[in-house]
Amino acid sequence: MTLQSGFVRAVQEVLLPTAELKLLATLLLIASVFLAAWAIRSLDRPLRDRVGEGLSEAIQASLLTLWIAFVTVVLTVVWNVTVILDLLVDAVLVNRAYAVLYLVTAAIFVTAYLLIRLVNRSVDELDEAGAITRHQSEVAYHVADAGIFLAAFGVVLTIWGVNLTNLILGAGVLSAVLGLAAQKTFSAMIAGFVLLFARPFVVGDWIAVHSDGEERTGIVDDVTVLNTKVQTFRDQHVLIPNDEVTSNQMINYSRNDRLRIDIEVGVDYESDLERARAALRDGLFDVDLAQETPSPQVVTKRFDDSAIVLELRFWIENPSMRRSWKARTEAMEGIKESFDREGVVIPFSQHVHSFRDGEQSLEEEAAKETGSDVN
């Protein structure tokens, strides 16, 4: 195949006989590229509104590429260097069977791209409707994009006659090696998907995670595939691996709309318990956060070394760490005032020493030895 036809030679000899005309034609063609780029760019907003941002950019790039290719062909005709195009055409010329395979491959990847756009748009709609969290939408993006692309890639390899068995075996060996080398990372990643579907908490919840004998308490700031980011009440940002969250005890204080506050108080053994319990309830009189329903409760917990321990239980709504500490502080201050007013004593820790029959204190033994009396 050759581009050196009589028509091309006629164009070169009749329309562009001199170097000046060829140079003028070249400048016009180069200017047309900039003009085409401006015209295509002006279509950006209508295309975005009609087909979306990603497909709009693809269409604009394709149009500009086609125009640049056309200008390149015309320039080869202008300067009589079509032999270069002859070589390129001979290099890329394929038979009918390969042409069909190329077309099918392109169609598969275009279909995969459109399907990814459709899935991502659906995920965006679910996120805007509040059906899924931001973390879930991000994970859904990655999973959907990777799954669709891998499926399309597998179909393309199949139609080109590539044996996928060896490829799958190789991928399995590679996965085993990576799994041993990055076991902790894969464990956290799997736990991230567990959190995605189980949804034990969302961003903004107040949680406590018990790990290695330590309690990490704070507000969930972000959840990724690998880590849960918690902002503590000391304004520290702590990254907790997701596998630690799923494998240890976790408390979500924000799951319910109320939280019970427990305050233990010890009273003297000689105190009137009914009066002490009433004084405990009266201590909540000025606590605005304490709910009337359920009503506050006072229970006798245990006999301690120096006191009988009572426990005051009351509830607050819309729980947060700030509200819980505010309610606890106000309640303790109110209890102290109520006890002082009612004469209920909170005893100091004290010990009483006594002796069995036949046993003597050190003072008595020393008195016998010196012959003095022990008062």
TILUM-83973 format. One record per residue (C-alpha): residue in one letter; chain; y, z, x. Coordinates in Angstrom, 2 decimals, padded with zeros to 5 digits, always signed. Each point is the difference from the previous one (the first is absolute). Layout:
// residues N
{r "A"; "A"; {Y; Z; X}}
...
***
This chain:
// residues 375
{r "M"; "A"; {+000.00; +000.00; +000.00}}
{r "T"; "A"; {+003.48; -000.86; +001.34}}
{r "L"; "A"; {+003.56; +000.47; -001.19}}
{r "Q"; "A"; {+001.25; -003.03; +001.96}}
{r "S"; "A"; {+000.31; -002.29; -003.04}}
{r "G"; "A"; {+002.38; -002.91; -000.55}}
{r "F"; "A"; {+002.07; +002.12; -002.39}}
{r "V"; "A"; {+000.60; +002.65; +002.64}}
{r "R"; "A"; {+001.00; -002.60; +002.58}}
{r "A"; "A"; {+002.34; -001.62; -002.52}}
{r "V"; "A"; {+001.70; +003.34; -000.67}}
{r "Q"; "A"; {+000.48; +000.59; +003.70}}
{r "E"; "A"; {+001.36; -003.51; +000.72}}
{r "V"; "A"; {+002.17; -000.60; -003.10}}
{r "L"; "A"; {+001.33; +003.46; -001.03}}
{r "L"; "A"; {+000.13; +001.75; +003.37}}
{r "P"; "A"; {+000.59; -002.68; +002.64}}
{r "T"; "A"; {+002.26; +002.10; +002.24}}
{r "A"; "A"; {-000.25; +003.42; +001.62}}
{r "E"; "A"; {+003.16; +001.14; -001.79}}
{r "L"; "A"; {-001.55; -000.60; -003.42}}
{r "K"; "A"; {-003.18; +001.77; +001.05}}
{r "L"; "A"; {+002.04; +003.01; +001.16}}
{r "L"; "A"; {+001.95; +000.03; -003.28}}
{r "A"; "A"; {-003.23; -000.14; -002.01}}
{r "T"; "A"; {-001.41; +002.88; +002.07}}
{r "L"; "A"; {+003.06; +002.17; -000.70}}
{r "L"; "A"; {-000.22; -000.77; -003.72}}
{r "L"; "A"; {-003.69; +000.93; -000.07}}
{r "I"; "A"; {+000.65; +003.28; +001.82}}
{r "A"; "A"; {+002.83; +000.79; -002.40}}
{r "S"; "A"; {-002.34; -000.74; -002.90}}
{r "V"; "A"; {-002.32; +002.76; +001.24}}
{r "F"; "A"; {+002.79; +002.58; -000.23}}
{r "L"; "A"; {+001.05; -001.37; -003.38}}
{r "A"; "A"; {-003.57; +000.20; -001.26}}
{r "A"; "A"; {-000.32; +003.59; +001.27}}
{r "W"; "A"; {+003.17; +000.96; -001.90}}
{r "A"; "A"; {-001.17; -001.75; -003.19}}
{r "I"; "A"; {-003.45; +001.62; +000.15}}
{r "R"; "A"; {+001.55; +003.40; +000.64}}
{r "S"; "A"; {+002.13; -000.37; -003.13}}
{r "L"; "A"; {-003.24; -000.17; -001.99}}
{r "D"; "A"; {-001.01; +003.48; +001.19}}
{r "R"; "A"; {+001.23; +002.05; -002.97}}
{r "P"; "A"; {-001.37; -002.35; -002.75}}
{r "L"; "A"; {-003.36; -000.16; +001.77}}
{r "R"; "A"; {-000.14; +003.79; +000.45}}
{r "D"; "A"; {+000.68; +000.54; -003.70}}
{r "R"; "A"; {-002.65; -002.52; -000.97}}
{r "V"; "A"; {-002.89; +000.40; +002.45}}
{r "G"; "A"; {+000.75; +003.19; +001.98}}
{r "E"; "A"; {+001.28; +000.73; +003.50}}
{r "G"; "A"; {-003.11; -000.88; +002.01}}
{r "L"; "A"; {-000.76; -003.32; -001.68}}
{r "S"; "A"; {+003.70; -000.93; +000.06}}
{r "E"; "A"; {+000.12; +000.39; +003.78}}
{r "A"; "A"; {-003.19; -002.06; +000.36}}
{r "I"; "A"; {+001.42; -002.85; -002.10}}
{r "Q"; "A"; {+003.29; -000.04; +001.95}}
{r "A"; "A"; {-001.81; -000.04; +003.35}}
{r "S"; "A"; {-002.28; -002.84; -001.16}}
{r "L"; "A"; {+002.92; -002.15; -001.21}}
{r "L"; "A"; {+001.94; +000.48; +003.21}}
{r "T"; "A"; {-003.10; -000.77; +002.10}}
{r "L"; "A"; {-000.62; -003.25; -001.92}}
{r "W"; "A"; {+003.61; -001.10; +000.46}}
{r "I"; "A"; {-000.09; +000.75; +003.74}}
{r "A"; "A"; {-003.24; -002.01; +000.29}}
{r "F"; "A"; {+001.61; -002.93; -001.84}}
{r "V"; "A"; {+003.06; +000.11; +002.27}}
{r "T"; "A"; {-002.27; +000.07; +003.05}}
{r "V"; "A"; {-001.84; -003.14; -001.16}}
{r "V"; "A"; {+003.29; -001.80; -000.64}}
{r "L"; "A"; {+001.29; +000.98; +003.46}}
{r "T"; "A"; {-003.09; -001.51; +001.64}}
{r "V"; "A"; {+000.75; -003.24; -001.85}}
{r "V"; "A"; {+003.67; +000.11; +000.99}}
{r "W"; "A"; {-000.76; +000.42; +003.70}}
{r "N"; "A"; {-003.08; -002.23; -000.01}}
{r "V"; "A"; {-002.47; +002.73; +001.09}}
{r "T"; "A"; {-002.48; -000.38; -002.85}}
{r "V"; "A"; {-002.81; -000.16; +002.53}}
{r "I"; "A"; {+000.16; +003.81; +000.11}}
{r "L"; "A"; {-000.66; +000.14; -003.73}}
{r "D"; "A"; {-002.88; -002.44; +000.43}}
{r "L"; "A"; {-001.65; +002.42; +002.43}}
{r "L"; "A"; {+000.55; +002.98; -002.33}}
{r "V"; "A"; {-001.41; -001.84; -003.02}}
{r "D"; "A"; {-003.10; -001.05; +001.96}}
{r "A"; "A"; {-000.48; +003.60; +001.17}}
{r "V"; "A"; {+000.09; +001.57; -003.46}}
{r "L"; "A"; {-001.71; -002.81; -001.90}}
{r "V"; "A"; {-003.21; +001.32; -001.60}}
{r "N"; "A"; {-002.66; -001.40; -002.23}}
{r "R"; "A"; {-000.17; +000.53; -003.74}}
{r "A"; "A"; {-002.42; +002.93; +000.14}}
{r "Y"; "A"; {+002.17; +002.03; +002.35}}
{r "A"; "A"; {+003.08; -000.83; -002.04}}
{r "V"; "A"; {-001.66; +001.50; -003.07}}
{r "L"; "A"; {-000.91; +003.13; +001.97}}
{r "Y"; "A"; {+003.59; +000.34; +001.19}}
{r "L"; "A"; {+001.28; -000.33; -003.54}}
{r "V"; "A"; {-002.51; +002.53; -001.38}}
{r "T"; "A"; {+000.85; +002.47; +002.78}}
{r "A"; "A"; {+003.70; -000.32; -000.71}}
{r "A"; "A"; {-000.66; +000.43; -003.74}}
{r "I"; "A"; {-002.04; +003.18; +000.63}}
{r "F"; "A"; {+002.70; +001.62; +002.11}}
{r "V"; "A"; {+002.75; -000.99; -002.45}}
{r "T"; "A"; {-002.07; +001.46; -002.86}}
{r "A"; "A"; {-000.55; +003.20; +001.99}}
{r "Y"; "A"; {+003.75; +000.26; +000.67}}
{r "L"; "A"; {+000.84; -000.45; -003.68}}
{r "L"; "A"; {-002.65; +002.54; -000.98}}
{r "I"; "A"; {+001.44; +002.53; +002.48}}
{r "R"; "A"; {+003.44; -000.54; -001.50}}
{r "L"; "A"; {-001.38; +000.53; -003.50}}
{r "V"; "A"; {-001.81; +003.22; +000.97}}
{r "N"; "A"; {+003.03; +001.37; +001.85}}
{r "R"; "A"; {+002.22; -000.74; -002.98}}
{r "S"; "A"; {-002.43; +001.85; -002.28}}
{r "V"; "A"; {+000.02; +002.98; +002.37}}
{r "D"; "A"; {+003.82; +000.01; -000.05}}
{r "E"; "A"; {-000.02; +000.07; -003.80}}
{r "L"; "A"; {-002.42; +002.94; -000.03}}
{r "D"; "A"; {+002.19; +001.82; +002.53}}
{r "E"; "A"; {+003.15; -000.57; -002.04}}
{r "A"; "A"; {-001.79; +001.20; -003.14}}
{r "G"; "A"; {-001.05; +003.22; +001.78}}
{r "A"; "A"; {-003.71; -000.70; -000.45}}
{r "I"; "A"; {-000.62; +000.31; +003.76}}
{r "T"; "A"; {+001.76; +001.78; +002.84}}
{r "R"; "A"; {+001.82; -001.56; +002.95}}
{r "H"; "A"; {-002.91; +000.88; +002.26}}
{r "Q"; "A"; {-002.47; -001.67; -002.35}}
{r "S"; "A"; {+002.13; -003.14; -000.23}}
{r "E"; "A"; {+000.21; -000.29; +003.80}}
{r "V"; "A"; {-003.74; +000.42; +000.41}}
{r "A"; "A"; {-000.64; -002.45; -002.84}}
{r "Y"; "A"; {+002.16; -002.58; +001.78}}
{r "H"; "A"; {-001.96; +000.24; +003.24}}
{r "V"; "A"; {-003.42; +000.12; -001.63}}
{r "A"; "A"; {+000.70; -002.93; -002.34}}
{r "D"; "A"; {+001.59; -002.17; +002.69}}
{r "A"; "A"; {-002.76; +000.66; +002.54}}
{r "G"; "A"; {-002.78; -000.46; -002.59}}
{r "I"; "A"; {+001.34; -003.30; -001.34}}
{r "F"; "A"; {+000.68; -001.39; +003.47}}
{r "L"; "A"; {-003.46; +000.95; +001.30}}
{r "A"; "A"; {-001.64; -001.56; -003.05}}
{r "A"; "A"; {+001.96; -003.24; +000.46}}
{r "F"; "A"; {-000.78; -000.04; +003.73}}
{r "G"; "A"; {-003.71; +000.46; -000.72}}
{r "V"; "A"; {+000.00; -002.89; -002.50}}
{r "V"; "A"; {+001.78; -002.26; +002.51}}
{r "L"; "A"; {-002.51; +000.82; +002.73}}
{r "T"; "A"; {-002.84; -000.76; -002.40}}
{r "I"; "A"; {+001.27; -003.44; -001.01}}
{r "W"; "A"; {+000.49; -000.86; +003.68}}
{r "G"; "A"; {-003.65; +000.85; +000.66}}
{r "V"; "A"; {+000.52; +003.21; +002.00}}
{r "N"; "A"; {-002.99; +002.36; -000.22}}
{r "L"; "A"; {+001.37; +003.30; -001.29}}
{r "T"; "A"; {-003.17; +001.96; +000.85}}
{r "N"; "A"; {+000.79; +000.19; +003.70}}
{r "L"; "A"; {+003.63; +000.73; -000.78}}
{r "I"; "A"; {-000.96; +002.88; -002.31}}
{r "L"; "A"; {-002.42; +001.42; +002.59}}
{r "G"; "A"; {+002.68; -000.15; +002.66}}
{r "A"; "A"; {+002.48; +001.68; -002.32}}
{r "G"; "A"; {-002.57; +002.71; -000.72}}
{r "V"; "A"; {-000.48; +000.74; +003.69}}
{r "L"; "A"; {+003.74; +000.03; +000.55}}
{r "S"; "A"; {+000.46; +002.36; -002.96}}
{r "A"; "A"; {-002.63; +002.37; +001.41}}
{r "V"; "A"; {+001.74; +000.08; +003.39}}
{r "L"; "A"; {+003.40; +000.54; -001.58}}
{r "G"; "A"; {-001.46; +002.65; -002.30}}
{r "L"; "A"; {-001.29; +002.02; +002.94}}
{r "A"; "A"; {+003.23; -000.42; +001.96}}
{r "A"; "A"; {+002.30; +000.83; -002.90}}
{r "Q"; "A"; {-002.15; +002.20; -002.20}}
{r "K"; "A"; {+002.84; +002.39; -000.80}}
{r "T"; "A"; {+002.30; -002.86; -001.00}}
{r "F"; "A"; {-002.58; -001.60; -002.29}}
{r "S"; "A"; {-000.75; +003.36; -001.56}}
{r "A"; "A"; {+003.70; +000.51; -000.77}}
{r "M"; "A"; {+000.22; -003.54; -001.38}}
{r "I"; "A"; {-002.93; +000.52; -002.36}}
{r "A"; "A"; {+001.52; +003.30; -001.11}}
{r "G"; "A"; {+003.25; -001.87; -000.66}}
{r "F"; "A"; {-001.79; -002.25; -002.48}}
{r "V"; "A"; {-001.59; +003.07; -001.59}}
{r "L"; "A"; {+003.46; +001.49; -000.50}}
{r "L"; "A"; {+001.16; -003.34; -001.36}}
{r "F"; "A"; {-002.52; -000.05; -002.82}}
{r "A"; "A"; {-000.40; +003.75; -000.61}}
{r "R"; "A"; {+003.77; +000.63; -000.06}}
{r "P"; "A"; {-000.13; +003.80; +000.51}}
{r "F"; "A"; {+003.74; -000.06; +000.68}}
{r "V"; "A"; {+002.95; -002.39; +000.10}}
{r "V"; "A"; {+003.17; -000.21; +002.07}}
{r "G"; "A"; {+002.24; +002.96; -000.87}}
{r "D"; "A"; {-002.81; +002.46; -000.83}}
{r "W"; "A"; {-000.11; +003.49; +001.52}}
{r "I"; "A"; {-003.39; +000.43; +001.68}}
{r "A"; "A"; {-001.80; +002.36; +002.39}}
{r "V"; "A"; {-002.76; -001.23; +002.31}}
{r "H"; "A"; {-002.30; +002.52; +001.72}}
{r "S"; "A"; {-001.22; -001.30; +003.36}}
{r "D"; "A"; {-001.41; +001.91; +003.01}}
{r "G"; "A"; {+000.98; +003.33; -001.53}}
{r "E"; "A"; {+003.62; -001.10; -000.45}}
{r "E"; "A"; {+001.82; -000.79; -003.23}}
{r "R"; "A"; {+002.42; -002.90; +000.10}}
{r "T"; "A"; {+002.33; +000.14; -002.97}}
{r "G"; "A"; {+002.75; -002.43; -000.94}}
{r "I"; "A"; {+001.14; -002.97; -002.03}}
{r "V"; "A"; {-001.88; -003.29; +000.28}}
{r "D"; "A"; {+002.47; -002.45; +001.54}}
{r "D"; "A"; {-002.27; -003.03; +000.45}}
{r "V"; "A"; {-003.67; -001.00; -000.11}}
{r "T"; "A"; {-001.28; -002.79; +002.24}}
{r "V"; "A"; {-003.47; -001.34; +000.62}}
{r "L"; "A"; {-000.48; +002.38; +002.94}}
{r "N"; "A"; {+002.26; +003.04; -000.53}}
{r "T"; "A"; {+001.69; +002.16; -002.59}}
{r "K"; "A"; {+003.56; +000.89; +000.97}}
{r "V"; "A"; {+001.09; +003.47; -001.17}}
{r "Q"; "A"; {+003.48; +001.48; +000.32}}
{r "T"; "A"; {-000.35; +003.74; +000.45}}
{r "F"; "A"; {+002.49; +002.56; -001.26}}
{r "R"; "A"; {+001.26; +000.39; +003.57}}
{r "D"; "A"; {+001.05; -003.66; -000.11}}
{r "Q"; "A"; {-002.87; -001.00; +002.27}}
{r "H"; "A"; {-001.75; -003.32; -000.59}}
{r "V"; "A"; {-003.75; +000.43; +000.47}}
{r "L"; "A"; {-002.50; -002.86; +000.11}}
{r "I"; "A"; {-003.38; +001.11; -001.34}}
{r "P"; "A"; {-002.92; -002.43; +000.49}}
{r "N"; "A"; {-001.39; -001.03; -003.36}}
{r "D"; "A"; {-003.54; +001.07; +000.93}}
{r "E"; "A"; {+001.28; +003.59; +000.46}}
{r "V"; "A"; {+001.58; -000.13; -003.44}}
{r "T"; "A"; {-003.20; -001.16; -001.70}}
{r "S"; "A"; {-002.41; +002.22; +001.96}}
{r "N"; "A"; {+001.90; +003.31; -000.41}}
{r "Q"; "A"; {+001.30; +002.08; -002.86}}
{r "M"; "A"; {+003.18; -001.45; -001.47}}
{r "I"; "A"; {+002.23; +001.61; -002.65}}
{r "N"; "A"; {+002.47; -002.04; -002.04}}
{r "Y"; "A"; {+002.58; +002.39; -001.41}}
{r "S"; "A"; {+001.84; -002.80; -001.80}}
{r "R"; "A"; {-002.99; -001.16; -002.05}}
{r "N"; "A"; {+000.80; +002.43; -002.84}}
{r "D"; "A"; {+003.40; +000.63; -001.49}}
{r "R"; "A"; {-000.11; +003.74; +000.75}}
{r "L"; "A"; {-001.04; +002.38; +002.78}}
{r "R"; "A"; {-001.08; +003.65; -000.05}}
{r "I"; "A"; {+001.75; +002.40; +002.40}}
{r "D"; "A"; {-001.93; +003.13; +001.06}}
{r "I"; "A"; {+001.72; +003.08; +001.48}}
{r "E"; "A"; {-001.98; +003.04; +001.13}}
{r "V"; "A"; {+001.63; +003.46; -000.02}}
{r "G"; "A"; {-001.53; +003.32; +001.00}}
{r "V"; "A"; {+000.90; +003.17; -001.96}}
{r "D"; "A"; {-000.68; +003.64; +000.83}}
{r "Y"; "A"; {-003.29; +001.51; -001.19}}
{r "E"; "A"; {+001.98; +002.59; -001.96}}
{r "S"; "A"; {+002.01; -002.65; -001.87}}
{r "D"; "A"; {-000.36; -000.66; -003.72}}
{r "L"; "A"; {-001.69; -003.44; +000.00}}
{r "E"; "A"; {+001.22; -000.94; -003.47}}
{r "R"; "A"; {+003.55; +000.78; +001.03}}
{r "A"; "A"; {-000.45; -001.93; +003.25}}
{r "R"; "A"; {-001.34; -003.05; -001.85}}
{r "A"; "A"; {+002.93; +000.10; -002.42}}
{r "A"; "A"; {+002.41; +000.26; +002.93}}
{r "L"; "A"; {-001.62; -003.08; +001.57}}
{r "R"; "A"; {+000.56; -002.02; -003.16}}
{r "D"; "A"; {+003.59; +001.23; -000.24}}
{r "G"; "A"; {+000.59; -001.32; +003.52}}
{r "L"; "A"; {-000.19; -003.55; -001.39}}
{r "F"; "A"; {+002.90; +000.55; -002.40}}
{r "D"; "A"; {+002.54; -001.81; +002.24}}
{r "V"; "A"; {-002.39; -002.68; +001.31}}
{r "D"; "A"; {+001.18; -003.15; -001.80}}
{r "L"; "A"; {-002.88; -002.14; +001.32}}
{r "A"; "A"; {-002.71; +002.25; -001.50}}
{r "Q"; "A"; {-001.52; -001.51; -003.14}}
{r "E"; "A"; {-000.53; +002.02; -003.14}}
{r "T"; "A"; {-003.11; -002.04; -000.86}}
{r "P"; "A"; {-002.50; +000.78; +001.41}}
{r "S"; "A"; {+001.29; +003.55; +000.01}}
{r "P"; "A"; {+000.11; +001.93; +003.30}}
{r "Q"; "A"; {-003.05; +002.14; +000.77}}
{r "V"; "A"; {-000.57; +003.13; +002.07}}
{r "V"; "A"; {-003.52; +000.80; +001.18}}
{r "T"; "A"; {-001.38; +002.83; +002.13}}
{r "K"; "A"; {-001.49; -001.67; +003.08}}
{r "R"; "A"; {-001.56; +002.70; +002.18}}
{r "F"; "A"; {+000.14; +003.48; +001.55}}
{r "D"; "A"; {+001.68; -000.31; +003.36}}
{r "D"; "A"; {+000.18; +002.55; +002.83}}
{r "S"; "A"; {+003.32; +001.46; -001.13}}
{r "A"; "A"; {+000.69; -001.61; -003.37}}
{r "I"; "A"; {-001.36; -001.50; -003.16}}
{r "V"; "A"; {+000.75; -003.73; +000.21}}
{r "L"; "A"; {+001.43; -001.68; -003.08}}
{r "E"; "A"; {+000.55; -003.75; -000.28}}
{r "L"; "A"; {+002.76; -001.65; -002.02}}
{r "R"; "A"; {-000.78; -003.52; -001.21}}
{r "F"; "A"; {+002.57; -002.33; -001.52}}
{r "W"; "A"; {+000.49; -003.75; -000.33}}
{r "I"; "A"; {+002.75; -002.45; +000.88}}
{r "E"; "A"; {+000.38; -003.61; -001.17}}
{r "N"; "A"; {+000.61; -003.16; +002.06}}
{r "P"; "A"; {-001.43; +001.67; +003.11}}
{r "S"; "A"; {+001.48; -000.58; +003.44}}
{r "M"; "A"; {+000.08; +002.10; +003.13}}
{r "R"; "A"; {+003.71; +000.69; -000.43}}
{r "R"; "A"; {-000.43; +001.14; -003.62}}
{r "S"; "A"; {-003.05; +002.13; +000.83}}
{r "W"; "A"; {+001.76; +001.86; +002.82}}
{r "K"; "A"; {+003.10; +000.48; -002.14}}
{r "A"; "A"; {-002.08; +001.46; -002.83}}
{r "R"; "A"; {-001.97; +002.24; +002.38}}
{r "T"; "A"; {+003.18; +001.32; +001.66}}
{r "E"; "A"; {+001.72; +000.76; -003.30}}
{r "A"; "A"; {-003.16; +001.66; -001.35}}
{r "M"; "A"; {-000.42; +002.28; +003.05}}
{r "E"; "A"; {+003.64; +001.05; -000.15}}
{r "G"; "A"; {-000.34; +000.72; -003.73}}
{r "I"; "A"; {-003.21; +002.01; +000.53}}
{r "K"; "A"; {+001.67; +002.15; +002.68}}
{r "E"; "A"; {+002.92; +000.78; -002.35}}
{r "S"; "A"; {-002.33; +000.70; -002.92}}
{r "F"; "A"; {-002.19; +002.36; +002.08}}
{r "D"; "A"; {+003.06; +001.89; +001.26}}
{r "R"; "A"; {+001.28; +000.36; -003.55}}
{r "E"; "A"; {-003.35; +001.22; -001.41}}
{r "G"; "A"; {-000.87; +002.20; +002.99}}
{r "V"; "A"; {-003.13; -001.94; +000.95}}
{r "V"; "A"; {-000.81; +000.58; +003.68}}
{r "I"; "A"; {-001.25; -002.66; +002.40}}
{r "P"; "A"; {-001.77; +002.18; +002.60}}
{r "F"; "A"; {+000.06; -000.38; +003.74}}
{r "S"; "A"; {-003.32; -000.52; +001.73}}
{r "Q"; "A"; {-001.45; +003.47; +000.78}}
{r "H"; "A"; {-003.29; +001.56; +001.12}}
{r "V"; "A"; {-001.50; +003.41; -000.91}}
{r "H"; "A"; {-002.34; +001.68; +002.53}}
{r "S"; "A"; {-002.63; +002.45; -001.30}}
{r "F"; "A"; {-002.99; +001.75; +001.63}}
{r "R"; "A"; {-003.54; +000.47; -001.16}}
{r "D"; "A"; {-001.56; +003.46; -000.31}}
{r "G"; "A"; {-000.70; +001.48; +003.42}}
{r "E"; "A"; {+002.47; -002.30; +001.77}}
{r "Q"; "A"; {+003.12; +001.35; +001.59}}
{r "S"; "A"; {+003.19; -001.67; +001.01}}
{r "L"; "A"; {+001.10; -000.20; +003.58}}
{r "E"; "A"; {+002.78; +002.50; -000.76}}
{r "E"; "A"; {-002.50; +002.59; -001.34}}
{r "E"; "A"; {-002.25; -000.38; +003.04}}
{r "A"; "A"; {+002.94; +000.42; +002.32}}
{r "A"; "A"; {+001.12; +003.10; -001.94}}
{r "K"; "A"; {-003.42; +001.62; +000.40}}
{r "E"; "A"; {+000.07; -000.60; +003.72}}
{r "T"; "A"; {+003.50; +001.52; +000.36}}
{r "G"; "A"; {-000.49; +002.71; -002.63}}
{r "S"; "A"; {+003.02; -001.05; -002.04}}
{r "D"; "A"; {+000.31; -000.77; -003.71}}
{r "V"; "A"; {+000.44; -003.42; -001.54}}
{r "N"; "A"; {+002.67; -000.03; -002.69}}
***
